[in-house]
Each structure stands twice: as structure tokens, then as C-alpha cells.
Amino acid sequence: MMLKSAMITLFLVAQVALGLPRQTITLQPYAIEPGSLTVSGISAGAAMASQFHVAFSKDVNGVGIFAGIPYGCAKSTLAGALNCMSSPFLTSVPTLISRADGYAQRGTIDPTSNLGGDKVYVFHGTRDSTVNNKNGEQIVTFYENYLSASDIATEFTIAAEHCQPTDNFGGVCNKQNSANYINDCDYRGAYLALNHFYGGNLNPGTTTTAPDSNLFLFDQAEFFGGRPGSYSMDSTGYVYIPTMCQDPTRYCKLHVVLHGCLQSSKEIGDVFVKNAGYLEVAEANGIILLFPQAVATAVSNPNSCFDWWGYADNNYEVQSGVQMDAIYQMVKRLGL
């Protein structure tokens, strides 16, 4: 199977080199380094990343949360989600901890004891006008219940608006950039998160490191029974396969990146995927990147957010949630 995936990759590299439209592939298994699965996201993607980490903590060993909220904060309502974003003083973190522990006791998520030793990275700008930055502190409080403070890295001092922070792309750091919510803050958020997860000695790479020919569309519809739109998900997602990982004998790490609201391919194409700061680090260090893609639905999810308040199904924050399970099946397909 790994040889087959390498042959598909080589064919698609040739397609991109010839200037042909990017093909949609079926995900294939690669040699994934045991214990290397991590996840990160911004805003709604950050909420989803925390959900995914807590629910699948037996397999997920690190989470990066950019401008997010703590696990379970919405408590299954849109009103609750809006309160989390704007009024974190209404959030009881001990209640969220009890909520997670209750799910674990019922077996709908992995035992929370698996969180011990994981790496957590939290970024929240001081100028965020979309998600109150006190949420960053509450995320830390939630995770401190399960793991050592030394495993948590934070950045809460940068005057950043609601954004994915980079050092080379996007709008002015302290201004809202509604075009794509990526801001140039002279801060390599993606690199610093990945570096925290993977031992602290990663090569940061450069903007010219990652060849476009290593970025592929993949069929997402198969993970939703052929009806991804019914669950506010796109028919395709993105996967980045670094050059070194195309050798089927080479073990690589695996990281899932979850975009925020209004950052899906339907709104901004591949702008987030290419410019959020992940590709160059992945190429330089052998990290396969999975970029699932949400889409808008007119009433329940008009902004293409991942489900962190229950618009897709009532089990949205546990393993059986339709989006949660589908993303887990994607990483299993890649060779977890």
C-alpha cells in the first residue's frame, strides 16, 4: 500500500509540474511515526482541535490552540458558543473538566488520563475583538488539571487581532483582516506550535522550502458516506506530503490543521493552507499535514465553521460526532 501511495504521488507531482489542474486523490497510508499525531487550529478550528485532542487522547499527543476556547465551552448551544466567545467570565472551567471526565467515564471519549504528558500550545492576541482573550487563560486552566504546567507553552502578550499569526504573510497584526484572518505579527505561530510538540529542535524552513507539487486535494466525501454537505463538510480537503515522506520506507510525523470560520477553500481557496506557516515546517522536518475542509450551510453554519456547538449532530464533541469520527478515519487511513 505504501508503494502504491508513492506511485500516485509521483504521478501527481508530474501533473502539477506540467501546469495541469490539481487532481483529487484518495488518501493512502504512509509510514507514520508512532506517537506523532498532533492537531492544531484557529478560532472554530481551535475549538475543534481541542475537542479532537481530548476525545482521542489515546492517539493525539499534542494540540495547538490559536484564538480558541476551552473544551466543551459551548455546552451544545449556539447561545453558549457566543457566550464563550464574548463573555468568558460566564464559563466555569471546573464544570468543563467535570464534563470531560463524565464523557470519559461513559466511554464516549478516551480516558482523560491519556492527556498526561501531552504538549499544549496556546496563542491569544491582546487585541482580539472576536474571541475574548481571557479564553486563553481558561484553556490553560483546563489542561493544567490533566498535565504538567511545563508541557503547556503560551503566548498572550502580542497585540494581535483575531488571526493566525505569521512572520511573512497577512494583514497588520493588530487590525482585523476579514479577508483571510491571517496576520503578519512577526511571529511564527505554526512553527512554534509544531516545535513545542516535536522536541524543540525543528528546522523552521523558509517560504521557498515547500514545493506546490507536494500539496494535493483528497476525496473527503468518502468519509461522510458520499454526502459531506449534509454535515457541512466539503467534498475535498488538502493533504501535504513532504518530499522525504514520499519514500514509503521513511517514517514521518502526522499533524492535522483545522481552519477557522470563513477560511475554508470555498471562501479563500488555498490561501490558508499555503500561507498559515505550516507547509515550510512540514517540508523541512518530514511532517505530513492533513487539512480537512468545512463548508457553509445556509441556516446552521453560514460561515463554514467546524462543529463546536452541535449544529451537525448532538455528539459533536465526543468520538462518535460525525465530523470528529470522519477526521479520525482520515488520520487512520494515512497510517496512524
Phi and psi in degrees as a GROMACS rama.xvg file:
@    title "Ramachandran Plot"
@    xaxis  label "Phi"
@    yaxis  label "Psi"
@TYPE xy
-66.6621  -35.9406  MET-2
-64.631  -40.762  LEU-3
-60.0065  -44.054  LYS-4
-63.6517  -37.4615  SER-5
-65.2175  -39.0293  ALA-6
-65.6265  -41.9376  MET-7
-61.3927  -43.7348  ILE-8
-60.0492  -46.2833  THR-9
-61.7959  -39.4859  LEU-10
-62.1888  -43.2657  PHE-11
-72.4737  -31.4873  LEU-12
-57.8097  -43.8548  VAL-13
-63.4411  -39.5005  ALA-14
-59.7108  -46.8773  GLN-15
-66.277  -40.9848  VAL-16
-60.5606  -31.3416  ALA-17
-83.0622  -0.991657  LEU-18
79.8147  16.5956  GLY-19
-81.7937  158.833  LEU-20
-57.6472  145.239  PRO-21
-63.8846  128.473  ARG-22
-83.2059  156.172  GLN-23
-99.0092  121.385  THR-24
-102.451  167.631  ILE-25
-96.4019  132.605  THR-26
-57.8895  137.583  LEU-27
-126.304  157.075  GLN-28
-75.6933  144.774  PRO-29
-123.598  175.494  TYR-30
-84.6386  98.9028  ALA-31
-95.3543  129.169  ILE-32
-63.7366  125.764  GLU-33
-56.7915  137.96  PRO-34
77.424  10.1212  GLY-35
-99.3033  -2.5143  SER-36
-70.1371  124.566  LEU-37
-136.87  170.483  THR-38
-147.5  148.561  VAL-39
-149.364  165.229  SER-40
-169.24  167.172  GLY-41
-116.76  137.786  ILE-42
57.4323  -118.03  SER-43
-60.4023  -34.7071  ALA-44
-66.3593  -31.6834  GLY-45
-68.4481  -41.9106  ALA-46
-60.7431  -42.497  ALA-47
-66.9881  -37.7547  MET-48
-61.8635  -43.1001  ALA-49
-64.2276  -42.1084  SER-50
-57.5121  -47.5542  GLN-51
-64.0632  -42.0381  PHE-52
-61.6745  -50.6886  HIS-53
-67.202  -41.3901  VAL-54
-69.5102  -36.1936  ALA-55
-115.129  42.263  PHE-56
-66.8819  -16.3254  SER-57
-65.3752  -31.5349  LYS-58
-106.536  -31.6682  ASP-59
-91.2725  128.575  VAL-60
-116.651  9.5483  ASN-61
-170.938  151.76  GLY-62
-142.248  137.764  VAL-63
-113.725  127.1  GLY-64
-123.994  105.933  ILE-65
-103.016  117.278  PHE-66
54.0765  47.2139  ALA-67
-111.108  -163.433  GLY-68
-135.146  161.73  ILE-69
-72.3621  158.727  PRO-70
-55.1262  130.947  TYR-71
76.6672  8.95236  GLY-72
-61.0526  -36.6846  CYS-73
-70.3745  -25.0452  ALA-74
52.4658  41.3603  LYS-75
73.025  20.8701  SER-76
-138.053  149.947  THR-77
-65.1264  -38.4102  LEU-78
-60.9088  -41.3757  ALA-79
-63.4674  -39.0408  GLY-80
-62.6181  -44.1728  ALA-81
-65.2165  -36.6982  LEU-82
-64.282  -41.7562  ASN-83
-57.2797  -45.547  CYS-84
-65.3936  -43.9237  MET-85
-100.017  -25.9503  SER-86
-134.848  67.2495  SER-87
-61.5485  -17.5023  PRO-88
-66.0025  -15.3651  PHE-89
-83.9581  -7.98014  LEU-90
-90.4609  129.486  THR-91
-100.395  106.947  SER-92
-62.854  -40.3879  VAL-93
-56.1468  -33.6906  PRO-94
-66.8754  -38.8282  THR-95
-66.853  -37.4006  LEU-96
-63.9064  -44.4392  ILE-97
-63.1671  -35.8216  SER-98
-62.8003  -47.4042  ARG-99
-63.7284  -45.2829  ALA-100
-62.0426  -35.8994  ASP-101
-65.106  -42.8638  GLY-102
-59.8337  -43.312  TYR-103
-63.1782  -41.1129  ALA-104
-64.6784  -31.934  GLN-105
-84.7333  -7.68555  ARG-106
80.921  15.6013  GLY-107
-88.681  -12.8116  THR-108
-133.662  167.133  ILE-109
-64.644  155.376  ASP-110
-54.2316  133.672  PRO-111
-67.1513  -13.0432  THR-112
-61.8031  -22.5786  SER-113
-67.49  -16.4645  ASN-114
-70.7081  -23.6307  LEU-115
-56.9679  129.662  GLY-116
87.8241  -8.36904  GLY-117
-69.9484  161.514  ASP-118
-104.811  131.783  LYS-119
-124.809  131.542  VAL-120
-122.998  128.414  TYR-121
-128.747  125.007  VAL-122
-121.845  132.932  PHE-123
-149.529  123.691  HIS-124
-75.927  150.668  GLY-125
-74.7527  -14.8709  THR-126
-106.326  16.1742  ARG-127
-66.3887  116.616  ASP-128
-100.677  1.4492  SER-129
-103.177  -45.8485  THR-130
-123.479  116.945  VAL-131
-53.2456  129.702  ASN-132
-69.2417  -10.609  ASN-133
-65.7937  -16.6547  LYS-134
-61.2971  -31.8376  ASN-135
-59.1728  -43.3483  GLY-136
-65.92  -35.925  GLU-137
-70.2875  -33.9629  GLN-138
-60.9189  -44.1665  ILE-139
-61.2631  -44.7528  VAL-140
-59.9107  -41.7732  THR-141
-59.6656  -50.2053  PHE-142
-72.6836  -28.0135  TYR-143
-63.4677  -19.1947  GLU-144
-69.3417  -20.1919  ASN-145
-116.725  -21.4511  TYR-146
-143.602  170.501  LEU-147
-71.8157  145.273  SER-148
-59.4239  -27.6807  ALA-149
-69.3155  -15.9514  SER-150
-88.0054  -3.21778  ASP-151
-109.856  122.748  ILE-152
-110.35  138.302  ALA-153
-134.432  156.572  THR-154
-142.284  107.128  GLU-155
-122.257  12.7144  PHE-156
-108.858  -7.55488  THR-157
-83.8872  135.515  ILE-158
-77.5741  68.1386  ALA-159
-106.216  142.863  ALA-160
-77.094  -169.076  GLU-161
-73.0334  105.655  HIS-162
-164.811  166.086  CYS-163
-89.9736  117.644  GLN-164
-84.3213  132.58  PRO-165
-129.147  178.599  THR-166
-113.508  8.28267  ASP-167
-151.987  4.44215  ASN-168
-151.203  146.857  PHE-169
110.732  -170.735  GLY-170
-81.3259  -177.999  GLY-171
-62.1873  136.725  VAL-172
-56.2426  -43.0616  CYS-173
-96.2174  14.7557  ASN-174
-116.361  145.689  LYS-175
-69.7659  128.751  GLN-176
-115.172  82.8256  ASN-177
-72.6176  -5.29448  SER-178
-68.3918  -39.0491  ALA-179
-155.464  -1.3047  ASN-180
56.2667  35.6676  TYR-181
-119.438  126.696  ILE-182
-124.112  144.364  ASN-183
-84.8525  101.636  ASP-184
-111.344  14.9414  CYS-185
51.2835  41.3527  ASP-186
-147.649  121.909  TYR-187
-91.1543  76.6742  ARG-188
-58.3991  -47.4351  GLY-189
-62.3969  -45.4151  ALA-190
-61.9005  -45.0261  TYR-191
-65.3637  -36.3839  LEU-192
-65.6195  -50.2085  ALA-193
-63.0211  -37.9634  LEU-194
-64.5483  -37.5342  ASN-195
-64.9539  -39.8134  HIS-196
-66.6333  -38.876  PHE-197
-112.627  39.1344  TYR-198
97.8595  -10.6168  GLY-199
89.1788  6.53939  GLY-200
-126.885  30.0744  ASN-201
-71.041  148.933  LEU-202
-76.1429  122.889  ASN-203
-68.3963  -18.788  PRO-204
68.7015  -178.884  GLY-205
-134.555  169.926  THR-206
-65.2774  -17.955  THR-207
-98.0836  4.00189  THR-208
-70.1643  -40.9751  THR-209
-94.0607  111.267  ALA-210
-72.3028  139.775  PRO-211
-60.3739  -26.4671  ASP-212
-67.516  -11.5355  SER-213
-93.6303  0.701287  ASN-214
-103.181  125.153  LEU-215
-127.074  149.974  PHE-216
-81.9064  145.631  LEU-217
-131.681  158.387  PHE-218
-74.9085  109.002  ASP-219
-88.2902  -24.3361  GLN-220
-59.931  -34.2155  ALA-221
-62.0303  -24.9211  GLU-222
-84.3548  -1.90937  PHE-223
-126.035  32.3208  PHE-224
60.981  26.3187  GLY-225
78.9168  4.10126  GLY-226
-128.321  59.1673  ARG-227
-63.0753  -32.7796  PRO-228
-63.1794  -24.987  GLY-229
-65.995  -19.1747  SER-230
-118.564  21.909  TYR-231
60.0026  37.7835  SER-232
-123.122  149.307  MET-233
-76.7342  163.569  ASP-234
-78.4035  -17.4238  SER-235
-133.576  152.794  THR-236
-128.364  -174.124  GLY-237
-117.263  146.359  TYR-238
-136.965  134.556  VAL-239
-109.383  123.077  TYR-240
-113.276  102.983  ILE-241
-56.6081  154.283  PRO-242
-53.4612  -46.5182  THR-243
-65.8459  -25.6762  MET-244
-80.5849  -10.262  CYS-245
-76.7716  -9.05332  GLN-246
-80.0371  113.312  ASP-247
-65.0497  -9.5009  PRO-248
-96.7946  -4.41515  THR-249
-93.6561  121.744  ARG-250
-77.2709  134.818  TYR-251
-130.613  161.607  CYS-252
-84.7969  166.612  LYS-253
-134.599  127.135  LEU-254
-132.759  136.714  HIS-255
-103.628  131.361  VAL-256
-116.468  127.188  VAL-257
-116.141  116.401  LEU-258
-68.987  165.528  HIS-259
-91.6714  -178.808  GLY-260
-58.9641  143.195  CYS-261
64.5434  17.2456  LEU-262
-116.1  8.90393  GLN-263
-74.5687  171.013  SER-264
-64.2602  -25.5561  SER-265
-69.7996  -28.8907  LYS-266
-90.311  -45.9839  GLU-267
-129.091  19.2114  ILE-268
61.1345  -134.421  GLY-269
-99.3995  20.2369  ASP-270
-60.5489  -47.3031  VAL-271
-66.0633  -46.6146  PHE-272
-56.4368  -43.9496  VAL-273
-84.4798  -23.1932  LYS-274
-120.648  4.01542  ASN-275
-78.8738  -7.34163  ALA-276
102.142  4.83858  GLY-277
-88.0818  -38.5736  TYR-278
-61.2932  -44.8769  LEU-279
-65.4715  -35.1898  GLU-280
-70.1587  -40.6055  VAL-281
-62.8391  -44.8206  ALA-282
-64.0426  -39.7794  GLU-283
-75.0519  -17.347  ALA-284
-129.133  6.5541  ASN-285
69.072  54.3554  GLY-286
-120.256  113.353  ILE-287
-73.2456  134.516  ILE-288
-115.468  130.424  LEU-289
-110.756  125.301  LEU-290
-118.058  82.441  PHE-291
-59.9423  154.749  PRO-292
-129.007  126.444  GLN-293
-91.4965  165.943  ALA-294
-135.51  165.915  VAL-295
-80.489  146.239  ALA-296
-124.337  138.39  THR-297
-52.3071  -44.0386  ALA-298
-100.594  -51.4231  VAL-299
-81.4068  -26.1056  SER-300
-152.129  68.6439  ASN-301
-70.9381  -11.1197  PRO-302
-112.442  17.4605  ASN-303
58.5616  41.7259  SER-304
-86.0544  151.729  CYS-305
-71.2556  158.426  PHE-306
-83.5848  105.639  ASP-307
-124.289  14.55  TRP-308
-137.51  -1.24468  TRP-309
105.788  21.5197  GLY-310
-72.602  -27.0404  TYR-311
-89.5602  -40.4136  ALA-312
-166.483  164.238  ASP-313
-70.6558  -16.8887  ASN-314
-98.3054  23.1321  ASN-315
-54.952  -28.3238  TYR-316
-105.933  8.85  GLU-317
-119.671  178.236  VAL-318
-61.7256  -30.8421  GLN-319
-83.8974  -4.22509  SER-320
-55.0947  139.084  GLY-321
-62.1887  -42.6444  VAL-322
-71.1043  -39.8608  GLN-323
-61.3355  -50.2208  MET-324
-63.717  -40.2623  ASP-325
-62.9121  -43.8227  ALA-326
-65.1464  -37.9403  ILE-327
-62.861  -40.3019  TYR-328
-65.7652  -33.1608  GLN-329
-61.8398  -46.705  MET-330
-69.5453  -32.131  VAL-331
-64.5342  -39.8733  LYS-332
-62.6743  -36.1952  ARG-333
-70.6693  -12.1034  LEU-334
119.124  14.3584  GLY-335
